[in-house]
Amino acid sequence: MRIFTEQALKEFISKHPETEFALQEWKYVVRHCKWKNYAELKDTFNSADLVGKQHYVFNIMGNKYRIVAVVKFSLQFIYIRFIGTHQEYDRIRNIENI
């Protein structure tokens, strides 16, 4: 999978340095996957959830942080729409509009 908006990860890590290892690991795993569907994604990230039209939530560091990304299986890319704390995620009203 190709990751669009990796800059968001870099910026988040600069504000939250404790996340660097976990986010680098997440990025490494995603880059080496070729998911064809949600079931395959779920095999890799068991805690990932489909939360809307092509929007998936990934738990980072034991669910302390979350990534919301649009995953396009047919195009083999993932677009990061949100990265933040669990508390920030809980304040999102409409996940499909972020």
DOMI-646629 format. One record per residue (C-alpha): x negated, y negated, z negated. Coordinates in steps of 0.25 Angstrom, whole numbers. Each point is the difference from the previous one (the first is absolute). Example, Ala and Ser with C-alpha at 12.3 -4.5 7.8 and 13.67 -1.06 7.14 Angstrom:
% DOMI-646629
node c1 -49	c2 18	c3 -31
node c1 -6	c2 -14	c3 2
//
This chain:
% DOMI-646629
node c1 0	c2 0	c3 0
node c1 -4	c2 -14	c3 3
node c1 2	c2 -10	c3 -11
node c1 4	c2 -14	c3 3
node c1 -2	c2 -11	c3 -10
node c1 -12	c2 6	c3 -7
node c1 -3	c2 -15	c3 -4
node c1 12	c2 1	c3 -10
node c1 -8	c2 12	c3 -7
node c1 -12	c2 -8	c3 0
node c1 7	c2 -12	c3 -6
node c1 7	c2 8	c3 -10
node c1 -13	c2 7	c3 -5
node c1 -7	c2 -14	c3 -1
node c1 12	c2 -4	c3 -10
node c1 1	c2 14	c3 -6
node c1 -14	c2 6	c3 0
node c1 4	c2 12	c3 -8
node c1 8	c2 5	c3 12
node c1 -12	c2 1	c3 9
node c1 -3	c2 14	c3 -1
node c1 15	c2 5	c3 1
node c1 3	c2 -9	c3 12
node c1 -13	c2 4	c3 7
node c1 4	c2 14	c3 -2
node c1 14	c2 -2	c3 5
node c1 -5	c2 -7	c3 12
node c1 -10	c2 11	c3 3
node c1 11	c2 11	c3 -1
node c1 10	c2 -8	c3 9
node c1 -11	c2 -2	c3 10
node c1 -3	c2 15	c3 1
node c1 15	c2 4	c3 1
node c1 8	c2 2	c3 13
node c1 14	c2 1	c3 -6
node c1 11	c2 4	c3 9
node c1 11	c2 -2	c3 -10
node c1 4	c2 -4	c3 -14
node c1 -1	c2 15	c3 -5
node c1 -15	c2 0	c3 5
node c1 -2	c2 -14	c3 -7
node c1 6	c2 6	c3 -13
node c1 -9	c2 12	c3 1
node c1 -12	c2 -10	c3 -1
node c1 6	c2 -10	c3 -10
node c1 10	c2 8	c3 -8
node c1 5	c2 -12	c3 -8
node c1 3	c2 -8	c3 13
node c1 14	c2 -4	c3 3
node c1 8	c2 -5	c3 12
node c1 7	c2 -12	c3 -5
node c1 6	c2 -6	c3 13
node c1 -1	c2 0	c3 15
node c1 -14	c2 5	c3 2
node c1 -4	c2 -6	c3 -14
node c1 -8	c2 9	c3 -9
node c1 -5	c2 -3	c3 -14
node c1 -13	c2 6	c3 -5
node c1 -4	c2 0	c3 -15
node c1 -14	c2 -4	c3 -3
node c1 -7	c2 3	c3 -13
node c1 11	c2 8	c3 -6
node c1 11	c2 -10	c3 4
node c1 -6	c2 -12	c3 -6
node c1 -1	c2 -6	c3 14
node c1 8	c2 2	c3 13
node c1 -2	c2 -1	c3 15
node c1 12	c2 -2	c3 9
node c1 -3	c2 3	c3 14
node c1 7	c2 2	c3 13
node c1 -5	c2 14	c3 6
node c1 2	c2 2	c3 15
node c1 -3	c2 15	c3 2
node c1 1	c2 0	c3 15
node c1 -10	c2 -12	c3 1
node c1 -9	c2 5	c3 -11
node c1 -1	c2 -13	c3 -8
node c1 4	c2 -5	c3 -13
node c1 3	c2 -14	c3 -3
node c1 -2	c2 -5	c3 -14
node c1 12	c2 -9	c3 -4
node c1 -2	c2 -2	c3 -15
node c1 -11	c2 4	c3 -10
node c1 2	c2 -4	c3 -15
node c1 3	c2 5	c3 -14
node c1 12	c2 9	c3 -3
node c1 6	c2 -12	c3 -7
node c1 -1	c2 -9	c3 13
node c1 6	c2 12	c3 8
node c1 12	c2 0	c3 -9
node c1 3	c2 -14	c3 3
node c1 2	c2 3	c3 15
node c1 14	c2 -2	c3 3
node c1 0	c2 6	c3 14
node c1 -11	c2 9	c3 4
node c1 3	c2 -1	c3 15
node c1 -2	c2 -15	c3 0
node c1 -14	c2 -1	c3 -6
//
